[in-house]
Amino acid sequence: MSKAFRNLASVACLALVLSGCVGTAGVSTWQYQSGPGFETERVFDGSVQADTSRGLTREACTTVSQRQIGPAGAVAGRDVTDCAGD
């Protein structure tokens, strides 16, 4: 193995150690419900991240969107997002 290749490999390994390594996996689910005069949508997003500097972390968010449809067709609604992580 040449000296130049060994030096390059050493620099690459050092850069990897100093910069760290990050990997993420996630999942998302969706639920929709409707009836006379209303619509409700619920979305759950969760992810796990592996980071050499912070270890394993988790974040989960749920968003609920609700819409009310009035007799004249007017739409009123709100979106609420709640996140938790460690």
Residue pairs with C-beta under 8 A, 6 or more apart in sequence:
20 51
20 52
20 53
21 50
21 51
21 52
22 49
22 50
22 51
22 52
23 49
23 50
24 47
24 48
24 49
24 50
25 47
25 48
26 45
26 46
26 47
26 48
27 45
27 46
27 47
28 43
28 44
28 45
28 46
29 43
29 44
30 41
30 42
30 43
30 44
31 41
31 42
31 43
32 39
32 40
32 41
32 42
33 39
33 40
33 41
34 40
37 68
37 69
37 70
38 66
38 67
38 68
38 69
39 65
39 66
39 67
39 69
39 77
40 64
40 65
40 66
40 67
41 64
41 65
42 62
42 63
42 64
42 65
43 62
43 63
43 65
44 60
44 61
44 62
45 60
45 61
45 62
45 63
46 58
46 59
46 60
46 61
47 58
47 59
47 60
48 56
48 57
48 58
49 56
49 57
49 58
49 59
50 56
51 57
57 85
57 86
58 85
58 86
59 83
59 84
59 85
60 83
60 84
60 85
61 81
61 82
61 83
61 84
62 81
62 82
62 83
63 79
63 80
63 81
63 82
64 79
64 80
65 77
65 78
65 79
66 77
66 78
66 79
67 75
67 76
67 77
68 75
68 76
68 77
69 75
70 76
